[in-house]
């Protein structure tokens, strides 16, 4: 089989595992988000490295929640000094400095995405917001995380500190396929499964809220006739969601 076929097959396999084994956890997370929306609270998301894309996925998207809010820290992303980000996410105390810029509060839900789940910043992010009464969801790779020790002083990994855990059903090391005459595995599916999982949470949360009698605010594509609708939401939430 070609690398093309191998990778498509592995992505389908992992997505099918997510669908069949993680549905209960995803629906539970959706219920929490729905309850937050019904109480005029927010759904936050955070990730370091490539996992920051999961946080961006809930933010300012057509069909996405107006109350979907990312926590984005430039130094922990990859567009500027990527090597530095690798070491900063291991640094204790950094999560508290990030959270000082975001108004998370009781009744909110925070999803923290970390494929490895062993670095200090994602772990401390969960520990800090739980003190505020925020419900926490870990999106992680249990096959990998269970095989490696924590880099946090508690000795715990992300899946051991969050209120709820969703497994992306990936492989240890993320890269998923092997091709002949090449020593290294290639093709990491975690971003693909992560996008699936967070969108499943959002769409199910919206349906749950609607069935409970609440109509969550969502954005419309700005490439259709969404400008006036979106402008009203932007004006309403700009003071609370710093990246708008």
Biotite code that builds the C-alpha atoms (Angstrom):
import biotite.structure as struc

atoms = struc.array([
    struc.Atom([0.000, 0.000, 0.000], chain_id="A", res_id=1, res_name="UNK", atom_name="CA", element="C"),
    struc.Atom([1.112, 3.556, -0.670], chain_id="A", res_id=2, res_name="UNK", atom_name="CA", element="C"),
    struc.Atom([1.704, 6.060, 2.119], chain_id="A", res_id=3, res_name="UNK", atom_name="CA", element="C"),
    struc.Atom([-1.449, 7.816, 0.922], chain_id="A", res_id=4, res_name="UNK", atom_name="CA", element="C"),
    struc.Atom([-3.545, 4.685, 1.455], chain_id="A", res_id=5, res_name="UNK", atom_name="CA", element="C"),
    struc.Atom([-1.847, 3.783, 4.739], chain_id="A", res_id=6, res_name="UNK", atom_name="CA", element="C"),
    struc.Atom([-2.464, 7.196, 6.245], chain_id="A", res_id=7, res_name="UNK", atom_name="CA", element="C"),
    struc.Atom([-6.076, 7.433, 5.085], chain_id="A", res_id=8, res_name="UNK", atom_name="CA", element="C"),
    struc.Atom([-6.679, 3.986, 6.538], chain_id="A", res_id=9, res_name="UNK", atom_name="CA", element="C"),
    struc.Atom([-5.084, 4.870, 9.885], chain_id="A", res_id=10, res_name="UNK", atom_name="CA", element="C"),
    struc.Atom([-7.030, 8.116, 10.148], chain_id="A", res_id=11, res_name="UNK", atom_name="CA", element="C"),
    struc.Atom([-10.264, 6.242, 9.461], chain_id="A", res_id=12, res_name="UNK", atom_name="CA", element="C"),
    struc.Atom([-9.320, 3.640, 12.074], chain_id="A", res_id=13, res_name="UNK", atom_name="CA", element="C"),
    struc.Atom([-8.641, 6.217, 14.773], chain_id="A", res_id=14, res_name="UNK", atom_name="CA", element="C"),
    struc.Atom([-11.763, 8.210, 13.946], chain_id="A", res_id=15, res_name="UNK", atom_name="CA", element="C"),
    struc.Atom([-13.849, 5.050, 14.141], chain_id="A", res_id=16, res_name="UNK", atom_name="CA", element="C"),
    struc.Atom([-12.348, 4.277, 17.555], chain_id="A", res_id=17, res_name="UNK", atom_name="CA", element="C"),
    struc.Atom([-13.193, 7.795, 18.725], chain_id="A", res_id=18, res_name="UNK", atom_name="CA", element="C"),
    struc.Atom([-16.753, 7.357, 17.493], chain_id="A", res_id=19, res_name="UNK", atom_name="CA", element="C"),
    struc.Atom([-17.286, 3.996, 19.159], chain_id="A", res_id=20, res_name="UNK", atom_name="CA", element="C"),
    struc.Atom([-15.238, 4.251, 22.367], chain_id="A", res_id=21, res_name="UNK", atom_name="CA", element="C"),
    struc.Atom([-15.397, 7.956, 23.272], chain_id="A", res_id=22, res_name="UNK", atom_name="CA", element="C"),
    struc.Atom([-19.023, 8.771, 22.605], chain_id="A", res_id=23, res_name="UNK", atom_name="CA", element="C"),
    struc.Atom([-20.011, 8.680, 26.258], chain_id="A", res_id=24, res_name="UNK", atom_name="CA", element="C"),
    struc.Atom([-17.238, 11.059, 27.303], chain_id="A", res_id=25, res_name="UNK", atom_name="CA", element="C"),
    struc.Atom([-17.900, 13.386, 24.366], chain_id="A", res_id=26, res_name="UNK", atom_name="CA", element="C"),
    struc.Atom([-21.614, 13.509, 25.136], chain_id="A", res_id=27, res_name="UNK", atom_name="CA", element="C"),
    struc.Atom([-20.833, 14.176, 28.793], chain_id="A", res_id=28, res_name="UNK", atom_name="CA", element="C"),
    struc.Atom([-18.575, 17.087, 27.812], chain_id="A", res_id=29, res_name="UNK", atom_name="CA", element="C"),
    struc.Atom([-21.346, 18.366, 25.532], chain_id="A", res_id=30, res_name="UNK", atom_name="CA", element="C"),
    struc.Atom([-23.817, 18.294, 28.423], chain_id="A", res_id=31, res_name="UNK", atom_name="CA", element="C"),
    struc.Atom([-21.430, 20.381, 30.504], chain_id="A", res_id=32, res_name="UNK", atom_name="CA", element="C"),
    struc.Atom([-21.007, 22.892, 27.687], chain_id="A", res_id=33, res_name="UNK", atom_name="CA", element="C"),
    struc.Atom([-24.762, 22.985, 27.133], chain_id="A", res_id=34, res_name="UNK", atom_name="CA", element="C"),
    struc.Atom([-25.312, 23.728, 30.806], chain_id="A", res_id=35, res_name="UNK", atom_name="CA", element="C"),
    struc.Atom([-22.702, 26.493, 30.614], chain_id="A", res_id=36, res_name="UNK", atom_name="CA", element="C"),
    struc.Atom([-24.458, 28.040, 27.623], chain_id="A", res_id=37, res_name="UNK", atom_name="CA", element="C"),
    struc.Atom([-27.817, 27.855, 29.358], chain_id="A", res_id=38, res_name="UNK", atom_name="CA", element="C"),
    struc.Atom([-26.268, 29.745, 32.276], chain_id="A", res_id=39, res_name="UNK", atom_name="CA", element="C"),
    struc.Atom([-24.707, 32.423, 30.015], chain_id="A", res_id=40, res_name="UNK", atom_name="CA", element="C"),
    struc.Atom([-21.234, 31.047, 30.648], chain_id="A", res_id=41, res_name="UNK", atom_name="CA", element="C"),
    struc.Atom([-18.402, 30.145, 28.238], chain_id="A", res_id=42, res_name="UNK", atom_name="CA", element="C"),
    struc.Atom([-16.682, 27.179, 26.628], chain_id="A", res_id=43, res_name="UNK", atom_name="CA", element="C"),
    struc.Atom([-12.910, 27.728, 26.689], chain_id="A", res_id=44, res_name="UNK", atom_name="CA", element="C"),
    struc.Atom([-10.175, 25.693, 25.017], chain_id="A", res_id=45, res_name="UNK", atom_name="CA", element="C"),
    struc.Atom([-6.395, 25.629, 25.357], chain_id="A", res_id=46, res_name="UNK", atom_name="CA", element="C"),
    struc.Atom([-3.507, 23.728, 23.881], chain_id="A", res_id=47, res_name="UNK", atom_name="CA", element="C"),
    struc.Atom([0.220, 24.116, 23.354], chain_id="A", res_id=48, res_name="UNK", atom_name="CA", element="C"),
    struc.Atom([2.209, 23.404, 20.214], chain_id="A", res_id=49, res_name="UNK", atom_name="CA", element="C"),
    struc.Atom([0.053, 21.904, 17.479], chain_id="A", res_id=50, res_name="UNK", atom_name="CA", element="C"),
    struc.Atom([-2.727, 21.363, 20.021], chain_id="A", res_id=51, res_name="UNK", atom_name="CA", element="C"),
    struc.Atom([-3.408, 25.099, 20.030], chain_id="A", res_id=52, res_name="UNK", atom_name="CA", element="C"),
    struc.Atom([-5.249, 24.479, 16.740], chain_id="A", res_id=53, res_name="UNK", atom_name="CA", element="C"),
    struc.Atom([-7.945, 22.651, 18.696], chain_id="A", res_id=54, res_name="UNK", atom_name="CA", element="C"),
    struc.Atom([-8.497, 25.809, 20.749], chain_id="A", res_id=55, res_name="UNK", atom_name="CA", element="C"),
    struc.Atom([-8.720, 27.933, 17.608], chain_id="A", res_id=56, res_name="UNK", atom_name="CA", element="C"),
    struc.Atom([-11.265, 25.536, 16.137], chain_id="A", res_id=57, res_name="UNK", atom_name="CA", element="C"),
    struc.Atom([-14.039, 26.683, 18.504], chain_id="A", res_id=58, res_name="UNK", atom_name="CA", element="C"),
    struc.Atom([-13.332, 30.347, 17.879], chain_id="A", res_id=59, res_name="UNK", atom_name="CA", element="C"),
    struc.Atom([-15.111, 32.744, 15.507], chain_id="A", res_id=60, res_name="UNK", atom_name="CA", element="C"),
    struc.Atom([-16.239, 30.102, 12.994], chain_id="A", res_id=61, res_name="UNK", atom_name="CA", element="C"),
    struc.Atom([-19.295, 29.758, 10.811], chain_id="A", res_id=62, res_name="UNK", atom_name="CA", element="C"),
    struc.Atom([-21.709, 27.591, 12.776], chain_id="A", res_id=63, res_name="UNK", atom_name="CA", element="C"),
    struc.Atom([-19.521, 27.920, 15.853], chain_id="A", res_id=64, res_name="UNK", atom_name="CA", element="C"),
    struc.Atom([-20.380, 29.239, 19.288], chain_id="A", res_id=65, res_name="UNK", atom_name="CA", element="C"),
    struc.Atom([-20.192, 32.940, 20.020], chain_id="A", res_id=66, res_name="UNK", atom_name="CA", element="C"),
    struc.Atom([-19.339, 31.830, 23.562], chain_id="A", res_id=67, res_name="UNK", atom_name="CA", element="C"),
    struc.Atom([-16.526, 29.587, 22.332], chain_id="A", res_id=68, res_name="UNK", atom_name="CA", element="C"),
    struc.Atom([-13.342, 31.213, 23.599], chain_id="A", res_id=69, res_name="UNK", atom_name="CA", element="C"),
    struc.Atom([-9.728, 30.199, 22.980], chain_id="A", res_id=70, res_name="UNK", atom_name="CA", element="C"),
    struc.Atom([-6.791, 30.683, 25.320], chain_id="A", res_id=71, res_name="UNK", atom_name="CA", element="C"),
    struc.Atom([-3.924, 31.503, 22.976], chain_id="A", res_id=72, res_name="UNK", atom_name="CA", element="C"),
    struc.Atom([-0.379, 32.203, 24.119], chain_id="A", res_id=73, res_name="UNK", atom_name="CA", element="C"),
    struc.Atom([1.986, 33.171, 21.301], chain_id="A", res_id=74, res_name="UNK", atom_name="CA", element="C"),
    struc.Atom([5.044, 31.751, 23.017], chain_id="A", res_id=75, res_name="UNK", atom_name="CA", element="C"),
    struc.Atom([3.422, 28.323, 23.299], chain_id="A", res_id=76, res_name="UNK", atom_name="CA", element="C"),
    struc.Atom([2.363, 28.178, 19.656], chain_id="A", res_id=77, res_name="UNK", atom_name="CA", element="C"),
    struc.Atom([4.608, 27.506, 16.672], chain_id="A", res_id=78, res_name="UNK", atom_name="CA", element="C"),
    struc.Atom([4.533, 30.595, 14.465], chain_id="A", res_id=79, res_name="UNK", atom_name="CA", element="C"),
    struc.Atom([7.306, 32.337, 16.403], chain_id="A", res_id=80, res_name="UNK", atom_name="CA", element="C"),
    struc.Atom([10.292, 30.569, 17.999], chain_id="A", res_id=81, res_name="UNK", atom_name="CA", element="C"),
    struc.Atom([8.867, 27.040, 17.869], chain_id="A", res_id=82, res_name="UNK", atom_name="CA", element="C"),
    struc.Atom([11.860, 25.573, 19.703], chain_id="A", res_id=83, res_name="UNK", atom_name="CA", element="C"),
    struc.Atom([11.256, 27.902, 22.637], chain_id="A", res_id=84, res_name="UNK", atom_name="CA", element="C"),
    struc.Atom([7.654, 26.704, 22.875], chain_id="A", res_id=85, res_name="UNK", atom_name="CA", element="C"),
    struc.Atom([8.826, 23.116, 23.353], chain_id="A", res_id=86, res_name="UNK", atom_name="CA", element="C"),
    struc.Atom([10.637, 24.083, 26.553], chain_id="A", res_id=87, res_name="UNK", atom_name="CA", element="C"),
    struc.Atom([8.218, 26.725, 27.849], chain_id="A", res_id=88, res_name="UNK", atom_name="CA", element="C"),
    struc.Atom([5.352, 24.248, 28.016], chain_id="A", res_id=89, res_name="UNK", atom_name="CA", element="C"),
    struc.Atom([7.429, 22.305, 30.561], chain_id="A", res_id=90, res_name="UNK", atom_name="CA", element="C"),
    struc.Atom([7.825, 25.348, 32.820], chain_id="A", res_id=91, res_name="UNK", atom_name="CA", element="C"),
    struc.Atom([5.978, 25.392, 36.145], chain_id="A", res_id=92, res_name="UNK", atom_name="CA", element="C"),
    struc.Atom([4.136, 28.608, 36.971], chain_id="A", res_id=93, res_name="UNK", atom_name="CA", element="C"),
    struc.Atom([3.556, 29.623, 33.361], chain_id="A", res_id=94, res_name="UNK", atom_name="CA", element="C"),
    struc.Atom([-0.113, 28.604, 33.315], chain_id="A", res_id=95, res_name="UNK", atom_name="CA", element="C"),
    struc.Atom([-0.964, 31.042, 36.100], chain_id="A", res_id=96, res_name="UNK", atom_name="CA", element="C"),
    struc.Atom([0.581, 33.908, 34.125], chain_id="A", res_id=97, res_name="UNK", atom_name="CA", element="C"),
    struc.Atom([-1.509, 32.996, 31.096], chain_id="A", res_id=98, res_name="UNK", atom_name="CA", element="C"),
    struc.Atom([-4.732, 32.702, 33.068], chain_id="A", res_id=99, res_name="UNK", atom_name="CA", element="C"),
    struc.Atom([-4.271, 36.185, 34.499], chain_id="A", res_id=100, res_name="UNK", atom_name="CA", element="C"),
    struc.Atom([-5.309, 37.461, 31.060], chain_id="A", res_id=101, res_name="UNK", atom_name="CA", element="C"),
    struc.Atom([-8.525, 35.428, 30.786], chain_id="A", res_id=102, res_name="UNK", atom_name="CA", element="C"),
    struc.Atom([-11.732, 35.792, 32.859], chain_id="A", res_id=103, res_name="UNK", atom_name="CA", element="C"),
    struc.Atom([-12.591, 32.142, 33.456], chain_id="A", res_id=104, res_name="UNK", atom_name="CA", element="C"),
    struc.Atom([-15.167, 31.739, 36.207], chain_id="A", res_id=105, res_name="UNK", atom_name="CA", element="C"),
    struc.Atom([-17.403, 29.230, 37.919], chain_id="A", res_id=106, res_name="UNK", atom_name="CA", element="C"),
    struc.Atom([-19.858, 27.707, 35.469], chain_id="A", res_id=107, res_name="UNK", atom_name="CA", element="C"),
    struc.Atom([-17.438, 27.775, 32.543], chain_id="A", res_id=108, res_name="UNK", atom_name="CA", element="C"),
    struc.Atom([-15.991, 24.679, 30.880], chain_id="A", res_id=109, res_name="UNK", atom_name="CA", element="C"),
    struc.Atom([-12.352, 24.400, 29.789], chain_id="A", res_id=110, res_name="UNK", atom_name="CA", element="C"),
    struc.Atom([-11.029, 21.791, 27.374], chain_id="A", res_id=111, res_name="UNK", atom_name="CA", element="C"),
    struc.Atom([-7.261, 21.331, 27.453], chain_id="A", res_id=112, res_name="UNK", atom_name="CA", element="C"),
    struc.Atom([-5.773, 19.502, 24.475], chain_id="A", res_id=113, res_name="UNK", atom_name="CA", element="C"),
    struc.Atom([-2.396, 17.825, 24.869], chain_id="A", res_id=114, res_name="UNK", atom_name="CA", element="C"),
    struc.Atom([-1.463, 14.724, 22.918], chain_id="A", res_id=115, res_name="UNK", atom_name="CA", element="C"),
    struc.Atom([1.330, 13.740, 25.328], chain_id="A", res_id=116, res_name="UNK", atom_name="CA", element="C"),
    struc.Atom([-0.345, 15.082, 28.451], chain_id="A", res_id=117, res_name="UNK", atom_name="CA", element="C"),
    struc.Atom([2.884, 15.171, 30.451], chain_id="A", res_id=118, res_name="UNK", atom_name="CA", element="C"),
    struc.Atom([4.073, 18.790, 30.345], chain_id="A", res_id=119, res_name="UNK", atom_name="CA", element="C"),
    struc.Atom([3.570, 21.236, 33.196], chain_id="A", res_id=120, res_name="UNK", atom_name="CA", element="C"),
    struc.Atom([1.574, 23.994, 31.508], chain_id="A", res_id=121, res_name="UNK", atom_name="CA", element="C"),
    struc.Atom([-1.472, 21.936, 30.400], chain_id="A", res_id=122, res_name="UNK", atom_name="CA", element="C"),
    struc.Atom([-1.532, 20.117, 33.744], chain_id="A", res_id=123, res_name="UNK", atom_name="CA", element="C"),
    struc.Atom([-1.308, 23.331, 35.760], chain_id="A", res_id=124, res_name="UNK", atom_name="CA", element="C"),
    struc.Atom([-3.939, 24.966, 33.556], chain_id="A", res_id=125, res_name="UNK", atom_name="CA", element="C"),
    struc.Atom([-6.404, 22.301, 34.649], chain_id="A", res_id=126, res_name="UNK", atom_name="CA", element="C"),
    struc.Atom([-5.388, 22.463, 38.302], chain_id="A", res_id=127, res_name="UNK", atom_name="CA", element="C"),
    struc.Atom([-5.697, 26.270, 38.417], chain_id="A", res_id=128, res_name="UNK", atom_name="CA", element="C"),
    struc.Atom([-9.130, 26.567, 36.814], chain_id="A", res_id=129, res_name="UNK", atom_name="CA", element="C"),
    struc.Atom([-10.578, 23.754, 38.911], chain_id="A", res_id=130, res_name="UNK", atom_name="CA", element="C"),
    struc.Atom([-9.897, 26.007, 41.895], chain_id="A", res_id=131, res_name="UNK", atom_name="CA", element="C"),
    struc.Atom([-12.252, 28.531, 40.257], chain_id="A", res_id=132, res_name="UNK", atom_name="CA", element="C"),
    struc.Atom([-15.090, 26.046, 39.888], chain_id="A", res_id=133, res_name="UNK", atom_name="CA", element="C"),
    struc.Atom([-14.491, 25.515, 36.174], chain_id="A", res_id=134, res_name="UNK", atom_name="CA", element="C"),
    struc.Atom([-15.209, 22.045, 34.812], chain_id="A", res_id=135, res_name="UNK", atom_name="CA", element="C"),
    struc.Atom([-12.246, 20.600, 32.931], chain_id="A", res_id=136, res_name="UNK", atom_name="CA", element="C"),
    struc.Atom([-11.987, 18.237, 29.978], chain_id="A", res_id=137, res_name="UNK", atom_name="CA", element="C"),
    struc.Atom([-8.693, 16.650, 28.913], chain_id="A", res_id=138, res_name="UNK", atom_name="CA", element="C"),
    struc.Atom([-8.300, 15.760, 25.249], chain_id="A", res_id=139, res_name="UNK", atom_name="CA", element="C"),
    struc.Atom([-5.254, 13.534, 25.148], chain_id="A", res_id=140, res_name="UNK", atom_name="CA", element="C"),
    struc.Atom([-3.628, 10.393, 23.754], chain_id="A", res_id=141, res_name="UNK", atom_name="CA", element="C"),
    struc.Atom([-3.843, 7.748, 26.455], chain_id="A", res_id=142, res_name="UNK", atom_name="CA", element="C"),
    struc.Atom([-1.679, 5.281, 24.538], chain_id="A", res_id=143, res_name="UNK", atom_name="CA", element="C"),
    struc.Atom([1.150, 7.790, 24.688], chain_id="A", res_id=144, res_name="UNK", atom_name="CA", element="C"),
    struc.Atom([0.499, 9.499, 27.994], chain_id="A", res_id=145, res_name="UNK", atom_name="CA", element="C"),
    struc.Atom([0.412, 6.279, 30.006], chain_id="A", res_id=146, res_name="UNK", atom_name="CA", element="C"),
    struc.Atom([3.830, 5.313, 28.650], chain_id="A", res_id=147, res_name="UNK", atom_name="CA", element="C"),
    struc.Atom([5.713, 8.423, 29.780], chain_id="A", res_id=148, res_name="UNK", atom_name="CA", element="C"),
    struc.Atom([6.292, 10.107, 33.157], chain_id="A", res_id=149, res_name="UNK", atom_name="CA", element="C"),
    struc.Atom([4.870, 13.498, 34.047], chain_id="A", res_id=150, res_name="UNK", atom_name="CA", element="C"),
    struc.Atom([7.039, 16.605, 33.811], chain_id="A", res_id=151, res_name="UNK", atom_name="CA", element="C"),
    struc.Atom([4.967, 18.279, 36.530], chain_id="A", res_id=152, res_name="UNK", atom_name="CA", element="C"),
    struc.Atom([5.981, 18.390, 40.173], chain_id="A", res_id=153, res_name="UNK", atom_name="CA", element="C"),
    struc.Atom([2.824, 16.512, 41.197], chain_id="A", res_id=154, res_name="UNK", atom_name="CA", element="C"),
    struc.Atom([3.935, 13.494, 39.196], chain_id="A", res_id=155, res_name="UNK", atom_name="CA", element="C"),
    struc.Atom([0.518, 13.432, 37.527], chain_id="A", res_id=156, res_name="UNK", atom_name="CA", element="C"),
    struc.Atom([-0.347, 13.594, 33.864], chain_id="A", res_id=157, res_name="UNK", atom_name="CA", element="C"),
    struc.Atom([-3.203, 15.510, 32.270], chain_id="A", res_id=158, res_name="UNK", atom_name="CA", element="C"),
    struc.Atom([-5.604, 12.576, 32.254], chain_id="A", res_id=159, res_name="UNK", atom_name="CA", element="C"),
    struc.Atom([-5.034, 12.172, 35.995], chain_id="A", res_id=160, res_name="UNK", atom_name="CA", element="C"),
    struc.Atom([-6.037, 15.726, 36.961], chain_id="A", res_id=161, res_name="UNK", atom_name="CA", element="C"),
    struc.Atom([-8.980, 16.632, 34.682], chain_id="A", res_id=162, res_name="UNK", atom_name="CA", element="C"),
    struc.Atom([-12.641, 16.085, 35.585], chain_id="A", res_id=163, res_name="UNK", atom_name="CA", element="C"),
    struc.Atom([-13.297, 14.272, 32.314], chain_id="A", res_id=164, res_name="UNK", atom_name="CA", element="C"),
    struc.Atom([-10.959, 12.568, 29.828], chain_id="A", res_id=165, res_name="UNK", atom_name="CA", element="C"),
    struc.Atom([-11.460, 12.097, 26.091], chain_id="A", res_id=166, res_name="UNK", atom_name="CA", element="C"),
    struc.Atom([-8.957, 9.830, 24.355], chain_id="A", res_id=167, res_name="UNK", atom_name="CA", element="C"),
    struc.Atom([-8.025, 10.700, 20.773], chain_id="A", res_id=168, res_name="UNK", atom_name="CA", element="C"),
    struc.Atom([-7.208, 6.986, 20.281], chain_id="A", res_id=169, res_name="UNK", atom_name="CA", element="C"),
    struc.Atom([-3.806, 7.738, 18.795], chain_id="A", res_id=170, res_name="UNK", atom_name="CA", element="C"),
    struc.Atom([-0.543, 5.806, 18.892], chain_id="A", res_id=171, res_name="UNK", atom_name="CA", element="C"),
    struc.Atom([2.440, 6.388, 21.147], chain_id="A", res_id=172, res_name="UNK", atom_name="CA", element="C"),
    struc.Atom([4.465, 9.092, 19.413], chain_id="A", res_id=173, res_name="UNK", atom_name="CA", element="C"),
    struc.Atom([1.480, 10.169, 17.249], chain_id="A", res_id=174, res_name="UNK", atom_name="CA", element="C"),
    struc.Atom([3.176, 9.461, 13.897], chain_id="A", res_id=175, res_name="UNK", atom_name="CA", element="C"),
    struc.Atom([1.157, 6.522, 12.660], chain_id="A", res_id=176, res_name="UNK", atom_name="CA", element="C"),
    struc.Atom([2.532, 4.840, 9.562], chain_id="A", res_id=177, res_name="UNK", atom_name="CA", element="C"),
    struc.Atom([5.734, 3.163, 8.446], chain_id="A", res_id=178, res_name="UNK", atom_name="CA", element="C"),
    struc.Atom([6.953, 3.083, 4.846], chain_id="A", res_id=179, res_name="UNK", atom_name="CA", element="C"),
    struc.Atom([9.596, 0.749, 3.374], chain_id="A", res_id=180, res_name="UNK", atom_name="CA", element="C"),
    struc.Atom([13.279, 1.762, 3.496], chain_id="A", res_id=181, res_name="UNK", atom_name="CA", element="C"),
    struc.Atom([12.634, 4.598, 5.971], chain_id="A", res_id=182, res_name="UNK", atom_name="CA", element="C"),
    struc.Atom([13.522, 4.356, 9.655], chain_id="A", res_id=183, res_name="UNK", atom_name="CA", element="C"),
    struc.Atom([10.963, 6.809, 11.075], chain_id="A", res_id=184, res_name="UNK", atom_name="CA", element="C"),
    struc.Atom([7.222, 6.718, 11.454], chain_id="A", res_id=185, res_name="UNK", atom_name="CA", element="C"),
    struc.Atom([5.317, 9.504, 9.676], chain_id="A", res_id=186, res_name="UNK", atom_name="CA", element="C"),
    struc.Atom([1.785, 10.909, 9.481], chain_id="A", res_id=187, res_name="UNK", atom_name="CA", element="C"),
    struc.Atom([0.425, 12.293, 12.807], chain_id="A", res_id=188, res_name="UNK", atom_name="CA", element="C"),
    struc.Atom([-3.415, 12.079, 13.004], chain_id="A", res_id=189, res_name="UNK", atom_name="CA", element="C"),
    struc.Atom([-3.917, 13.818, 16.376], chain_id="A", res_id=190, res_name="UNK", atom_name="CA", element="C"),
    struc.Atom([-4.879, 17.180, 14.858], chain_id="A", res_id=191, res_name="UNK", atom_name="CA", element="C"),
    struc.Atom([-7.508, 15.490, 12.691], chain_id="A", res_id=192, res_name="UNK", atom_name="CA", element="C"),
    struc.Atom([-9.081, 13.544, 15.541], chain_id="A", res_id=193, res_name="UNK", atom_name="CA", element="C"),
    struc.Atom([-8.833, 16.559, 17.807], chain_id="A", res_id=194, res_name="UNK", atom_name="CA", element="C"),
    struc.Atom([-10.838, 18.679, 15.353], chain_id="A", res_id=195, res_name="UNK", atom_name="CA", element="C"),
    struc.Atom([-13.445, 15.938, 15.097], chain_id="A", res_id=196, res_name="UNK", atom_name="CA", element="C"),
    struc.Atom([-13.789, 15.630, 18.856], chain_id="A", res_id=197, res_name="UNK", atom_name="CA", element="C"),
    struc.Atom([-14.155, 19.310, 19.654], chain_id="A", res_id=198, res_name="UNK", atom_name="CA", element="C"),
    struc.Atom([-16.687, 19.812, 16.870], chain_id="A", res_id=199, res_name="UNK", atom_name="CA", element="C"),
    struc.Atom([-18.674, 16.833, 18.143], chain_id="A", res_id=200, res_name="UNK", atom_name="CA", element="C"),
    struc.Atom([-18.766, 18.477, 21.564], chain_id="A", res_id=201, res_name="UNK", atom_name="CA", element="C"),
    struc.Atom([-19.963, 21.769, 20.110], chain_id="A", res_id=202, res_name="UNK", atom_name="CA", element="C"),
    struc.Atom([-22.695, 20.431, 17.845], chain_id="A", res_id=203, res_name="UNK", atom_name="CA", element="C"),
    struc.Atom([-24.031, 18.105, 20.534], chain_id="A", res_id=204, res_name="UNK", atom_name="CA", element="C"),
    struc.Atom([-23.935, 20.911, 23.127], chain_id="A", res_id=205, res_name="UNK", atom_name="CA", element="C"),
    struc.Atom([-25.936, 23.162, 20.817], chain_id="A", res_id=206, res_name="UNK", atom_name="CA", element="C"),
    struc.Atom([-28.542, 20.456, 20.241], chain_id="A", res_id=207, res_name="UNK", atom_name="CA", element="C"),
    struc.Atom([-28.766, 19.757, 23.975], chain_id="A", res_id=208, res_name="UNK", atom_name="CA", element="C"),
    struc.Atom([-29.234, 23.456, 24.714], chain_id="A", res_id=209, res_name="UNK", atom_name="CA", element="C"),
    struc.Atom([-31.908, 23.843, 22.041], chain_id="A", res_id=210, res_name="UNK", atom_name="CA", element="C"),
    struc.Atom([-33.791, 20.845, 23.402], chain_id="A", res_id=211, res_name="UNK", atom_name="CA", element="C"),
    struc.Atom([-33.612, 22.476, 26.845], chain_id="A", res_id=212, res_name="UNK", atom_name="CA", element="C"),
    struc.Atom([-35.217, 25.648, 25.470], chain_id="A", res_id=213, res_name="UNK", atom_name="CA", element="C"),
    struc.Atom([-32.091, 27.769, 24.912], chain_id="A", res_id=214, res_name="UNK", atom_name="CA", element="C"),
    struc.Atom([-30.901, 28.986, 21.516], chain_id="A", res_id=215, res_name="UNK", atom_name="CA", element="C"),
    struc.Atom([-27.110, 29.435, 21.664], chain_id="A", res_id=216, res_name="UNK", atom_name="CA", element="C"),
    struc.Atom([-25.617, 32.274, 19.664], chain_id="A", res_id=217, res_name="UNK", atom_name="CA", element="C"),
    struc.Atom([-23.547, 31.141, 16.694], chain_id="A", res_id=218, res_name="UNK", atom_name="CA", element="C"),
    struc.Atom([-21.593, 32.906, 13.990], chain_id="A", res_id=219, res_name="UNK", atom_name="CA", element="C"),
    struc.Atom([-22.571, 32.901, 10.312], chain_id="A", res_id=220, res_name="UNK", atom_name="CA", element="C"),
    struc.Atom([-20.036, 32.765, 7.480], chain_id="A", res_id=221, res_name="UNK", atom_name="CA", element="C"),
    struc.Atom([-18.727, 36.239, 6.734], chain_id="A", res_id=222, res_name="UNK", atom_name="CA", element="C"),
    struc.Atom([-18.505, 35.153, 3.106], chain_id="A", res_id=223, res_name="UNK", atom_name="CA", element="C"),
    struc.Atom([-22.299, 34.971, 2.897], chain_id="A", res_id=224, res_name="UNK", atom_name="CA", element="C"),
    struc.Atom([-24.615, 37.514, 4.526], chain_id="A", res_id=225, res_name="UNK", atom_name="CA", element="C"),
    struc.Atom([-23.219, 37.160, 8.016], chain_id="A", res_id=226, res_name="UNK", atom_name="CA", element="C"),
    struc.Atom([-21.625, 40.557, 8.622], chain_id="A", res_id=227, res_name="UNK", atom_name="CA", element="C"),
    struc.Atom([-24.487, 42.331, 10.413], chain_id="A", res_id=228, res_name="UNK", atom_name="CA", element="C"),
    struc.Atom([-25.309, 39.262, 12.493], chain_id="A", res_id=229, res_name="UNK", atom_name="CA", element="C"),
    struc.Atom([-21.675, 38.672, 13.401], chain_id="A", res_id=230, res_name="UNK", atom_name="CA", element="C"),
    struc.Atom([-21.008, 42.338, 14.163], chain_id="A", res_id=231, res_name="UNK", atom_name="CA", element="C"),
    struc.Atom([-23.702, 42.278, 16.847], chain_id="A", res_id=232, res_name="UNK", atom_name="CA", element="C"),
    struc.Atom([-22.081, 39.248, 18.470], chain_id="A", res_id=233, res_name="UNK", atom_name="CA", element="C"),
    struc.Atom([-18.613, 40.760, 18.212], chain_id="A", res_id=234, res_name="UNK", atom_name="CA", element="C"),
    struc.Atom([-19.772, 43.932, 19.913], chain_id="A", res_id=235, res_name="UNK", atom_name="CA", element="C"),
    struc.Atom([-21.459, 41.913, 22.663], chain_id="A", res_id=236, res_name="UNK", atom_name="CA", element="C"),
    struc.Atom([-18.490, 39.666, 23.464], chain_id="A", res_id=237, res_name="UNK", atom_name="CA", element="C"),
    struc.Atom([-15.413, 41.683, 22.534], chain_id="A", res_id=238, res_name="UNK", atom_name="CA", element="C"),
    struc.Atom([-14.843, 42.817, 26.114], chain_id="A", res_id=239, res_name="UNK", atom_name="CA", element="C"),
    struc.Atom([-14.889, 39.235, 27.431], chain_id="A", res_id=240, res_name="UNK", atom_name="CA", element="C"),
    struc.Atom([-13.121, 37.302, 24.680], chain_id="A", res_id=241, res_name="UNK", atom_name="CA", element="C"),
    struc.Atom([-9.773, 39.017, 24.213], chain_id="A", res_id=242, res_name="UNK", atom_name="CA", element="C"),
    struc.Atom([-8.965, 37.638, 20.756], chain_id="A", res_id=243, res_name="UNK", atom_name="CA", element="C"),
    struc.Atom([-12.047, 39.098, 19.044], chain_id="A", res_id=244, res_name="UNK", atom_name="CA", element="C"),
])
